[in-house]
Amino acid sequence: MSPAALSLLWTILALMPTPHLRESLKALLFLFLTGHGKARPQHSKTKSPSALSRFLNRYPWPTRALIRLAREEAQKALDRARRRKGP
């Protein structure tokens, strides 16, 4: 994983208010990255399907802060891509 991606991952994890939410997010991200089309909560080895469902549907996580962070990172990526193309 690139240093920029790792930095973004750690920043997102730091936004989670509790260790439980951080662990649930890690489990979901692992499922998405290694799922190969089968990213279902039943396939998680670290969290139960009900815990992942509660994370997505009940727990109040900082949505606005995550959206703001995603926008900033997208803008940085666009700026980097523009600089590479030349004059």
C-alpha positions as CSV (number, residue, x, y, z in Angstrom):
1,M,0.0,0.0,0.0
2,S,1.3,3.5,-0.8
3,P,2.3,5.9,1.9
4,A,-0.5,8.2,0.9
5,A,-3.1,5.4,1.2
6,L,-1.7,4.4,4.6
7,S,-1.8,7.9,5.8
8,L,-5.4,8.2,4.7
9,L,-6.3,4.9,6.4
10,W,-4.8,6.0,9.7
11,T,-6.5,9.4,9.5
12,I,-9.9,7.8,8.9
13,L,-9.3,5.3,11.8
14,A,-8.4,8.2,14.1
15,L,-11.8,9.8,13.4
16,M,-13.6,6.9,14.9
17,P,-14.6,7.9,18.5
18,T,-14.2,4.4,20.1
19,P,-11.8,1.4,19.8
20,H,-14.9,-0.8,19.0
21,L,-15.8,1.4,16.0
22,R,-12.2,1.4,14.8
23,E,-12.0,-2.4,14.9
24,S,-15.4,-2.7,13.0
25,L,-14.2,-0.3,10.3
26,K,-10.9,-2.2,10.0
27,A,-12.9,-5.5,9.6
28,L,-15.1,-3.9,6.9
29,L,-12.2,-2.4,5.0
30,F,-10.4,-5.8,5.1
31,L,-13.6,-7.4,3.7
32,F,-13.8,-4.9,0.9
33,L,-10.1,-5.2,0.0
34,T,-9.9,-9.0,0.1
35,G,-13.5,-9.9,-0.7
36,H,-13.0,-10.7,-4.4
37,G,-16.7,-10.0,-4.9
38,K,-17.7,-11.7,-1.6
39,A,-17.5,-8.8,0.8
40,R,-20.2,-10.1,3.2
41,P,-20.3,-9.7,6.9
42,Q,-20.4,-13.5,7.4
43,H,-16.9,-13.7,5.9
44,S,-15.3,-11.6,8.6
45,K,-12.9,-13.4,10.9
46,T,-12.6,-10.7,13.5
47,K,-16.1,-9.3,13.9
48,S,-19.5,-10.9,14.0
49,P,-22.0,-10.1,11.2
50,S,-24.3,-8.5,13.7
51,A,-21.5,-6.2,15.0
52,L,-20.7,-5.1,11.5
53,S,-24.4,-4.5,10.8
54,R,-24.7,-2.3,14.0
55,F,-21.6,-0.4,12.9
56,L,-23.2,0.5,9.5
57,N,-26.8,1.0,10.7
58,R,-26.9,2.2,14.3
59,Y,-23.7,3.7,15.6
60,P,-23.2,7.5,15.0
61,W,-19.8,7.8,13.3
62,P,-18.5,11.1,12.1
63,T,-19.9,11.2,8.6
64,R,-19.2,14.9,7.9
65,A,-15.6,14.6,9.0
66,L,-15.2,11.5,6.7
67,I,-16.8,13.3,3.8
68,R,-14.6,16.4,4.3
69,L,-11.5,14.2,4.5
70,A,-12.5,12.3,1.3
71,R,-13.0,15.6,-0.5
72,E,-9.6,16.9,0.6
73,E,-7.8,13.7,-0.5
74,A,-9.6,13.7,-3.8
75,Q,-8.5,17.3,-4.4
76,K,-4.9,16.5,-3.5
77,A,-5.0,13.5,-5.9
78,L,-6.4,15.7,-8.7
79,D,-3.7,18.4,-8.0
80,R,-1.0,15.8,-8.2
81,A,-2.3,14.4,-11.5
82,R,-2.5,17.9,-13.0
83,R,1.1,18.6,-12.2
84,R,2.4,15.4,-13.9
85,K,0.9,16.2,-17.3
86,G,3.2,19.2,-18.0
87,P,2.4,22.7,-19.2
